[in-house]
Amino acid sequence: GERNSCSKTDHDATFMATKWDYYNQSGVTRPCYNAQIAVSDGVIVNADIFQNPTDIKTYIPFMERYKKYYGCYPKWPVADAGYGCFDNYMFNIRNNIKLVQKFSMYNKENDPKFKRRKFNTYNWKVNEEGYKICPNGRIFDQLLYEQHVENGKELQIKHIYCEKEKCKDCPLKDQCTQAAYKTISKDVVQEEMYRTVNENLSTDFGKWLKKQRCAQVEGVFGALKENDKFTRFTRR
């Protein structure tokens, strides 16, 4: 199907890079399934198994399964950065679900080590018109083209920008890019989604949600592994 690998002994399994912990210290990919659970007040309210190794693509079918059994979607399905993406946020918006899933750069924003990377466009300043300013003070306000991305059911539109001289005679160019000139992408819709996530998670309720996600979900997984001895699932 859509998978790029399968096991010879179990054609439904997909080779995945599992976490490096005391269950796995080999560092090699193994035939696996992706187990997902949702926890509310210490109770598992939804569970499913997936062939896809990435959490991003499990979110929508997992939410649909929840609605099938309960007749509605959860309002505040807080999750870590593995579930935050354009398609999943659009799914939430269409179904009146709050945006409380972290995105990939969420924890990087206040990381001092990351913020010192001055050539990473995420750390560049923005002028009043919303255009990025590079470390050499050049403004990236020249639209080159639009990029249309279809990852699933949603159409994502990105605008690719450069600065008017295309980095000509810039003394920092060799440190900034190996290409002929630097380009950056801008997605107004996705940036607005990220702002909403930040606003929701920065409130007292949002901070409480983040704590509950760690305590409840990881706690239940720990109980399954340690108390019930489900350290691994085998199948012949």
N, C-alpha and C positions, 0 to 999 in steps of 0.2 A: 504493500500500500504506500502510504506516505513516509514510512520509516526508511532509514538508510542502512539499517542492519537488523539482523535477527540471529537467533541461536540455532545451531544445527539440531540440538536436542529438544528445544522448545521454540517452535516457530512463532509463537505469540510474544515471546520475550524480546526486548530490545537491549543491545549492549549500551550500558551507561557507565559514566565515571562517577562512582559513589564517593561519599565523603571519606576522607582519610581520618579514621578514628580507630578505636580498639577492636572494631568489628572488621575493619579493612585496613591493612597496612601493606598492601601489595602495589597500590597505585595503578593497577591495570583495570580496564573496563571489564564489566561482567554482565551476563544476561540478567536483566532485572525488569521489574514493574515499578511504576510510580504510584505509591500509595498516598492518598490525600484524605485528611479529616478536617471537619469543622467542629469547634468546641464552643459551647455556650454554658456559662455557669458550671463548668466542670463536667458537662455531659456531652458526649459525641452526638451531634445532631445530624451529621451527614458524613458519609464515607464513600469513597469510590477508588477504583484502580485504573491506571492509564498506561498505555504503551509509550507515550511520549516522555522523553527524559526531562524536558523543560517544563517548569511550573506555569509559565505564561499561557500556554495553550490548554491547560487544564481548567482554567478559571471559569470560562463561560459554560462549558458542559457541566461543571460542578455546580454552578449556580442554577442551571436549568434543572438539574436533578433535585436540588433543594426545593425549587418551586413545585416540581411534580408531586412531592410528598407533603408539602405544607401549604400549597396554594398561594404562596407569595414569595417574594425575594427578601432576604435579610436586608435591613436598612443600613447597618453599619458593619459590613464585612471587612474588618481590619485585617491586613495581611502584610507580609514583608515585601521587599523590593522585587522578589522573583515573580510577582503577579502584576506589577504596575507597568502598563503599556498603553499605547494609543487605543487599540481595539478594545481592551478591557475597560478603559475609562469611558469610551463611547457607549459600550454595553450598559455601564452603570447609569450614564446620563439618560439613555433611552428608557430605562426601567426604574427611574427615580431612586437609585441606590447612591448613597453618599460616597464621595471620592475619599477613601481613607486607606488606599493601598499605596505604600511607598513606591517611588520610582528609583531607577538604577543610581541616580546621582544624589539621592536624598541625604544619605549619610556623609557624602563627600563635601557638601556645601560648607560645613563648619570644621572640616578637617584641616588643621594648620599645614600639614605636610603637603596635601593636595593643593591648597591655596597658594603655595609658593611656586607652583608650575605656571609661570607667567605666559607661556605660549599656548597653554590650553585655553581654547576660546570660551570655555565655561567661566573662566576667571576674568575675562575681559570686561572693562567698564562699558556702560551703555549711555549714549547721549540722550538728549531730550526727545529726539525723534524716534528713539528705540533702536538705533543702529549701533553695532559693536565698534569699539575703538581698540586697536591693537597696541602692544607695548611701545611701538614707535610713534603712537599718536595718530595713525592713519585711520580714517573712518571707512568702514565696509558698508557702503550705501549704494553700490552699483549692482542692480539685479541682472544676473547672467541668464538664468532660466528657471523654470518650474520643474520640480521632480514629483511625479505621481507614484505613490507607493500603495499597493494593494496587498496587505498581509493576510487579510481575511475578508470579511464582509464590508469593511470600512475602507474608504478612500482617503489616504493621508496626502496632503499637499505641502511640499517643502519648497521654500524659495532659496536659491543659491546665490550668495552675494560675494563680491570682491571689492577691493578699493579701486579708485579711478585710475591709478597708475599701474595697477596689477603688480604691486610690490617692486617696481623698477627702482634700482639704486638704493634699496633698503639695506642698511648695514646689518640688520638682524635676520634677514631672510634665511640664511643657511641654518640658523638655530631654530627657525620657526617652521619651515617646510622644505621638503625635498622636491616638491612639484615645481612647475614653471612659475606658479604664483599661488598664494593662499586663497582658499575659498571657505566660506562658512555657510551652514544651512540654518534656516529660520522657519519654524512652524508656529504661527501665531496661536492656533487652536491648542496645540499640545502645551505650549508655554502657559496658556491660561489654565489648563488642567493641572499643571504642576503647581501653579500659584494656589489653586483651590485646595489641593492636597496639603500644601504647606500651611494654609490657613486653618484647615480642619484639624490637623494634627498638632498645631501649636497652641490650641485652646486647652484649658484644664481637662475637659472631657476627652480631647484627643490624646493628651499625654496619658490619661488613665487607660484609654483603649490600647495604646502601645504596650503598656505594662501588662495588661490583661492578656494580650496576644502571646507574649513571651511566657507568662506564668501558666496560662491554661493549656495552650496547644502543646508546648514543649513538655509541660508536666504530664499530660496524658500520654504523649509518645514515650516518655520515660517510664511511666507506669506499665505500658504495654511491653516494653523491652525488658525491664527489670523484674517487675512483679509477676507478669504473665509469661515471661521467658520467650517472648516473640522476638528474638534477636535476628532471626532470619526465617523466611518462608521458603520451603523446598517443594518441588513438584516433579513427579516422574511421569 
